[in-house]
Amino acid sequence: MTYLSLFISAFIAATLLPFYSEVVLGVMLVNGYDPFWLWLSATCGNTLGSWVNWFLGGYLLHFQERKWFPFKPESLEKAQLSFQKYGLWSLLLAWLPIIGDPITFVAGVMKVRVLPFIILVFIGKGARYAVVIALANSVAA
């Protein structure tokens, strides 16, 4: 396994596809990989995957009338209202299971500027991976 493997697994985990990069991270941590490079690889991959969701949110909105569109109009409207209520800071929660990916998708729909998006998502996801690494190290010790 390489750091690129972790980057790719974290990237996939951040898209709307179901995948868990923490497993790959844990295996690599147990096998002696450097925690900083694991953190950086996972955080960057996961942030980039969230950026893909952001991009798709802005692009796919043009197709919201199609059957294959991933969100029903009511769900999309509800998500947009929630995003308006909580604003940009909700992007710090993009790491959460179930709601994190839709938050990044809706941020694209809402045309959030890319720089604040990347910074806030990176902070949230970086904090999560730091906690995962710290917990894994404390269990292994």
C-alpha positions as CSV (number, residue, x, y, z in Angstrom):
1,M,0.0,0.0,0.0
2,T,1.1,3.5,-0.7
3,Y,0.0,7.0,0.4
4,L,-1.6,7.3,-3.0
5,S,-3.8,4.3,-2.1
6,L,-5.0,6.2,0.9
7,F,-5.5,9.4,-1.1
8,I,-7.7,7.4,-3.6
9,S,-9.7,5.7,-1.0
10,A,-10.3,9.0,0.8
11,F,-11.3,10.6,-2.5
12,I,-13.8,7.8,-3.2
13,A,-15.2,8.0,0.3
14,A,-15.9,11.7,-0.1
15,T,-18.0,11.3,-3.2
16,L,-21.5,10.1,-3.2
17,L,-20.2,6.6,-3.5
18,P,-20.2,4.5,-0.3
19,F,-16.6,3.7,0.9
20,Y,-14.7,3.9,4.1
21,S,-11.2,5.3,4.0
22,E,-10.7,4.8,7.7
23,V,-10.1,1.1,7.2
24,V,-7.2,1.8,4.8
25,L,-5.9,4.5,7.1
26,G,-6.0,2.1,10.1
27,V,-4.2,-0.7,8.2
28,M,-1.5,1.7,7.0
29,L,-1.1,3.2,10.5
30,V,-0.7,-0.3,12.0
31,N,1.9,-1.1,9.4
32,G,4.1,1.8,10.5
33,Y,3.4,4.5,7.9
34,D,4.1,8.1,9.0
35,P,1.0,9.5,10.7
36,F,1.5,13.0,9.3
37,W,1.7,11.8,5.7
38,L,-1.3,9.5,6.3
39,W,-3.2,12.5,7.7
40,L,-2.2,14.7,4.7
41,S,-3.0,12.1,2.1
42,A,-6.4,11.3,3.6
43,T,-7.4,14.9,4.2
44,C,-6.4,16.0,0.7
45,G,-8.0,13.1,-1.0
46,N,-11.2,13.5,1.0
47,T,-11.3,17.3,0.4
48,L,-10.8,16.8,-3.4
49,G,-13.6,14.2,-3.4
50,S,-15.9,16.8,-1.7
51,W,-14.9,19.3,-4.3
52,V,-16.1,16.9,-7.0
53,N,-19.5,16.8,-5.1
54,W,-19.4,20.7,-5.1
55,F,-18.7,20.7,-8.8
56,L,-21.4,18.2,-9.6
57,G,-23.9,20.2,-7.5
58,G,-23.4,23.2,-9.6
59,Y,-23.3,21.3,-12.9
60,L,-26.0,18.7,-12.4
61,L,-28.6,21.3,-11.2
62,H,-29.2,21.9,-14.9
63,F,-30.6,18.4,-15.0
64,Q,-32.8,18.4,-12.0
65,E,-35.9,17.6,-14.0
66,R,-34.4,14.3,-15.2
67,K,-35.4,11.0,-13.6
68,W,-31.8,10.1,-12.8
69,F,-31.1,13.3,-10.8
70,P,-29.9,12.1,-7.4
71,F,-32.2,14.3,-5.3
72,K,-36.0,14.8,-5.3
73,P,-37.1,18.4,-5.7
74,E,-38.5,18.4,-2.1
75,S,-35.2,17.1,-0.7
76,L,-33.2,19.5,-2.6
77,E,-35.3,22.5,-1.5
78,K,-35.1,21.3,2.1
79,A,-31.3,21.0,1.9
80,Q,-31.0,24.4,0.3
81,L,-33.1,26.0,3.1
82,S,-30.9,24.2,5.7
83,F,-27.8,25.4,4.0
84,Q,-29.1,29.0,3.9
85,K,-30.0,28.7,7.6
86,Y,-26.6,27.4,8.8
87,G,-24.5,28.9,6.0
88,L,-20.8,28.3,5.1
89,W,-19.9,27.1,8.5
90,S,-21.9,23.9,7.9
91,L,-19.1,22.9,5.6
92,L,-17.0,22.2,8.7
93,L,-19.4,19.2,9.1
94,A,-18.8,17.8,5.7
95,W,-16.9,14.9,7.3
96,L,-20.1,13.5,9.0
97,P,-21.6,10.3,7.7
98,I,-24.8,10.5,5.8
99,I,-25.2,14.3,5.7
100,G,-21.6,15.3,4.8
101,D,-21.7,14.4,1.1
102,P,-25.1,16.1,0.5
103,I,-23.8,19.3,2.3
104,T,-20.9,19.5,-0.2
105,F,-23.3,18.8,-3.1
106,V,-25.7,21.5,-2.0
107,A,-22.8,24.0,-1.5
108,G,-22.2,23.5,-5.3
109,V,-25.9,24.0,-6.0
110,M,-25.8,27.2,-3.9
111,K,-22.8,28.4,-5.8
112,V,-20.5,28.7,-2.8
113,R,-17.2,30.2,-3.8
114,V,-14.5,27.5,-4.2
115,L,-11.8,29.0,-1.9
116,P,-14.0,29.2,1.3
117,F,-15.4,25.8,0.4
118,I,-12.0,24.2,0.1
119,I,-10.7,25.8,3.3
120,L,-13.7,24.9,5.5
121,V,-14.0,21.4,4.2
122,F,-10.2,20.8,4.6
123,I,-10.4,22.0,8.2
124,G,-13.3,19.7,9.1
125,K,-12.0,16.7,7.3
126,G,-8.4,17.3,8.6
127,A,-9.8,17.5,12.2
128,R,-11.6,14.2,11.7
129,Y,-8.6,12.3,10.3
130,A,-6.4,13.8,13.2
131,V,-8.9,12.4,15.7
132,V,-9.0,9.0,13.9
133,I,-5.2,8.8,13.9
134,A,-5.0,9.9,17.6
135,L,-7.6,7.3,18.6
136,A,-5.9,4.6,16.6
137,N,-2.5,5.4,18.2
138,S,-4.0,5.4,21.7
139,V,-5.6,2.0,21.2
140,A,-2.4,0.6,19.7
141,A,-0.3,1.9,22.6
